[in-house]
Amino acid sequence: MHSVVGEVTLSRSRRARRISIAVKASGTVRLSYPYGISEERALAFLDSRTEWIEHVRQRIAARMAQRPTRPTLSPEEERKRIEGLRREAKTVLPDRVALLSARTGLHYRSVTIRATRSKWGSCNARCDLSLSLYLMTLPEHLRDFVILHELCHTVHHDHSSRFHALLDRLLEGREKALQKELRRYRPE
């Protein structure tokens, strides 16, 4: 759908509890809303947030401009790079998850390594962790931050205040600083 802010993806979701707007790194906008709210009301909310959307786009553009650009690789070089990251991730990450799990007492069922570019990791309801092989491009302390984030989801399967309180306690009060630092990176 096209609006004043450009291309917008509408997403009516059973999981949504409220109307929310997400601005992607590409500048595209996703408007999510629950079934109990009309599309017209969701679009009216979007229209009321155009200044905020432009502000977020400017922040994203400034952040992207500060990131170092990676040299463009041939398809064969990129394939080799990804396979190297995959091998390293399969060697390093499961052991690191096990160590952090033992230290924190947060238990998980399994760890899977994937070539996910949309997010660093996830945890499902069965406490299976899925980690992006691109974690290997992060400094070790940020890898640990992502792993701890996912381990906290084994207790709280949401981003509630209880989830953040647990994560912040495990990180000795550094959750916000580490989250801010992590935003300077992207899985690639």
N, C-alpha and C positions, 0 to 999 in steps of 0.2 A: 504494500500500500504506500502511496506517496502522500506526504503532508508538508506542512510549512518547514519542518526540520529535515526534509529529504525522505529517503526510503525508510520505511518503518515495517518491521515484522510484528504482526499481531499474534499473540499466543494466549488463547483461553485455556486455563489449566485447572484441573480439579485440585491440584496441590497448592495453588496460589491462595493466599489468605487476604490479599489486598492488591491494589493496582501498583505495579512497579515498572520502572524504566531502567534499562541497561544500555549503556553506550559502549560499543565495542571499539577496539583499537583502530579498526578501519573507519570509524565514525558512524557506522550504521547503528540504528536504534531498534531495540526490542521492547515492545509494550506487552507486559503480561498482566492478566487479570482473571479473577475467579468467575465461575459460571453464574454466580448471583448478581453480577454487575453487567450492565448492557455495554455493547461496543461503543455506543454514543457517549456514555459517561466516561469510559476509559479514554476515548479520544479527546474529550473535553479536558481530562486530567493532563494528557500529553500536551495539549495546546497551552495549558497554564504553566507548563514547565519548560518552555522553549528557551528562556534565558539560562536556566540551569544546564540544559543540554549543550548549549553553545559554550558555556563555561567549562564543562567537562571535556568537550572536544578540544578546547584550547589547552587544557592541562595535559591531555593525552598527547597532543602534538608537541608540546614543550618537552614532555618526558621522552617521547620518541626521538626528538632531535638530540637529546643528551646521550642516547645509547650509541655505543660504538657499532658501526656497521660491520657485519661479517663478510669476508670476501665471498663472491659468488663462486660456487664449485660446479664442476661438470656433474652430470647425473651419476657417473661412475664414482667420482670422488665423494659425492654426497652419500651414495649408498655405502661406501667403505667407512665413511665417518659415522654413519648411523649404526652400522654393524659393530664398530669399535665401541661406541657408546653403549650399545646393547650388551656386549660381552662384559664391559666394565660394570654396568648396572647390575647384571645378574650375579656378578662376583661380590660386589660391595653392598648393595642395598638390602638384600634379605638378612645378612649378618648384622647390619646396622639397625634394622627394625627389631631383630631379636634382642640386641643389646639394650636399646631404648625401652622395649617392652619390659624386659627384666628389671631395669632401673626404676621404671614408673609403676609397675604392677598393672599396666593396661594390656589386656590380652587380645590377640587377633587370631584368626583362623589360618589365613594364607596370605602370601604376597605374590602378585603378578606384576611383571614388567611389561609395559606397552610403549609404543611410539606415539603417545598422546601429546598433541600440541595445544589442545584447548585448555588443559589444566595440569597441574603438577601431580595431583594424586586424587584418589577417592576412596571411600570406605562404604561398603554396602551393608544392608541390615544383618547379614550373616557374619559381619566383621572380617570380610575378605578385603585386603588392601590392594589397590591397583596404583602403581607408581609409574610415572613417566620416565623413560630412559634419559630424557633431557635433564633430569635432576643432576646428572653427572656434570653438567655445564655450570652448576652453581657452586659457590664456596661451601665448604663442609657444614658450617654453622647454619646456613640456609637450608641445606638438605635435611639436617636434623630438625629444623623448624617445621618443614613440610611433613616429615615423618611423624613428629609429635602431634601436629594438627590432625593427621589422619588417625593416629592412635586415640586421640581424644574423642573421635567420632565413634569409637567402639563403646563408649559410655553414653555420649549424647549424640544422637543421630541428627543433629540440627546445628544451627549457629546461634543457639540461645545464649542468654547471659550466663547460664550455668556452664555451657561449653567454653565460653571465653574465659570465665573465672578459672576453670580447671587448666586450660592451656596457659594462661598468664601465670598461674602459680607454678606450673612445671618449668616455665621459662624465666622464673624469678623476676616477674614484672616487666619483661621485655617484649611481650607479644606485639604491641603496636609498633615499636621501633623495627622489629624484624619484618613485620608485614609491610611496612613502608619500604624497607630495603629490598624486599622480594619484588615489589612492584617495578623495580628498575630492570628486571629480567623478564624474559618470556621463553617458553619452551621452544627451542629451535636448535 
